[in-house]
Amino acid sequence: MHGGGKVGRTHKHTQPSKRPSMRDIAFAAGFFEGDGSVNANQSKGSPTVQIAQKDSEILYQLRGFFGGSVKCYTRKKDGRSYYKWWLTGKHARAFLFTIYTMLTERRKLQIRKCF
């Protein structure tokens, strides 16, 4: 949680509710490239995708296109709020496979290490 505690409402993991256009997918790839992270859950053998931002609007758009969850957190050190969107399991795999060809080699290597 990056040294913070959860505040506000927690939104449960949701299914995608909209079909992304190619422009939406390209935007998501660029956004993930700049601000995202991917990690392998060793105990479950599945990837987790995360993006954190001060403003939640884009994260809710990503949730609409790709599913997942958005939560609000507060940093203990300065009291500032931020939001995190994340995907796990089959939703994370689907997202990564969708944007994979649009990513840099550095990001592609990070993704391959998770599988």
C-alpha positions as CSV (number, residue, x, y, z in Angstrom):
1,M,0.0,0.0,0.0
2,H,3.0,2.3,-0.3
3,G,3.0,3.2,3.4
4,G,-0.6,4.3,3.4
5,G,-3.9,3.2,4.7
6,K,-7.1,2.7,2.8
7,V,-9.7,5.5,2.9
8,G,-13.1,6.0,1.2
9,R,-15.0,3.3,-0.7
10,T,-13.4,0.2,-1.9
11,H,-14.7,-0.9,-5.3
12,K,-14.9,-4.7,-5.7
13,H,-13.2,-6.3,-8.7
14,T,-15.5,-5.8,-11.7
15,Q,-15.8,-7.2,-15.2
16,P,-15.2,-4.9,-18.1
17,S,-18.3,-2.9,-19.0
18,K,-17.2,-1.2,-22.3
19,R,-15.4,-2.4,-25.3
20,P,-12.2,-0.4,-25.9
21,S,-11.4,1.1,-29.3
22,M,-7.9,0.8,-30.7
23,R,-7.3,4.3,-29.6
24,D,-8.3,3.4,-26.0
25,I,-6.0,0.3,-26.1
26,A,-3.1,2.5,-27.4
27,F,-3.8,5.0,-24.7
28,A,-3.9,2.3,-22.0
29,A,-0.6,0.9,-23.3
30,G,1.1,4.2,-23.1
31,F,-0.3,4.9,-19.7
32,F,0.8,1.5,-18.4
33,E,4.2,2.1,-20.0
34,G,4.7,5.3,-18.1
35,D,3.0,4.6,-14.8
36,G,2.2,0.9,-14.5
37,S,3.8,-2.1,-12.9
38,V,3.4,-5.8,-13.3
39,N,4.4,-8.4,-10.7
40,A,4.0,-12.2,-10.5
41,N,2.2,-13.6,-7.5
42,Q,4.5,-16.5,-6.7
43,S,2.0,-18.4,-4.6
44,K,-0.8,-18.2,-7.2
45,G,1.3,-18.1,-10.3
46,S,-0.6,-15.2,-11.8
47,P,0.3,-11.6,-12.7
48,T,-0.9,-8.5,-11.0
49,V,-1.1,-5.2,-12.9
50,Q,-1.2,-1.8,-11.0
51,I,-1.3,1.9,-11.8
52,A,-1.4,4.6,-9.1
53,Q,-2.5,8.2,-9.7
54,K,-3.6,11.3,-7.8
55,D,-6.7,11.6,-9.9
56,S,-9.0,8.6,-10.3
57,E,-10.8,9.5,-13.6
58,I,-8.5,7.6,-15.9
59,L,-8.3,4.7,-13.6
60,Y,-12.1,4.3,-13.6
61,Q,-12.0,4.5,-17.4
62,L,-9.4,1.6,-17.4
63,R,-11.6,-0.3,-15.1
64,G,-14.5,0.1,-17.5
65,F,-12.5,-1.2,-20.4
66,F,-10.5,-4.0,-18.7
67,G,-12.1,-4.7,-15.4
68,G,-10.3,-4.7,-12.1
69,S,-10.6,-2.6,-8.9
70,V,-9.9,1.0,-7.9
71,K,-9.2,2.0,-4.3
72,C,-8.3,5.2,-2.6
73,Y,-5.4,5.4,-0.2
74,T,-3.9,8.0,2.1
75,R,-0.1,8.3,2.5
76,K,0.8,8.3,6.2
77,K,3.8,10.6,5.7
78,D,2.0,13.5,4.2
79,G,-1.8,12.7,4.3
80,R,-2.2,13.0,0.6
81,S,-4.7,10.7,-1.2
82,Y,-4.0,8.7,-4.3
83,Y,-5.9,6.0,-6.2
84,K,-4.7,2.6,-7.4
85,W,-6.2,0.5,-10.2
86,W,-5.2,-3.2,-10.3
87,L,-6.0,-6.4,-12.1
88,T,-5.1,-9.9,-11.2
89,G,-5.3,-13.3,-12.7
90,K,-7.1,-13.8,-16.0
91,H,-8.0,-10.1,-16.2
92,A,-4.4,-9.0,-15.8
93,R,-3.3,-11.6,-18.5
94,A,-6.0,-10.3,-20.9
95,F,-4.9,-6.7,-20.4
96,L,-1.2,-7.5,-20.9
97,F,-1.9,-9.6,-24.0
98,T,-4.0,-6.8,-25.4
99,I,-1.4,-4.1,-25.0
100,Y,1.8,-6.2,-25.4
101,T,2.7,-5.3,-29.0
102,M,2.5,-1.6,-28.2
103,L,5.0,-1.7,-25.3
104,T,8.8,-1.2,-25.2
105,E,11.2,-4.1,-25.0
106,R,11.9,-3.3,-21.4
107,R,8.2,-3.7,-20.5
108,K,7.8,-6.8,-22.6
109,L,10.7,-8.4,-20.7
110,Q,9.0,-7.5,-17.3
111,I,5.8,-9.2,-18.5
112,R,7.6,-12.3,-19.8
113,K,9.2,-12.7,-16.4
114,C,5.7,-13.0,-14.9
115,F,4.7,-15.9,-17.0
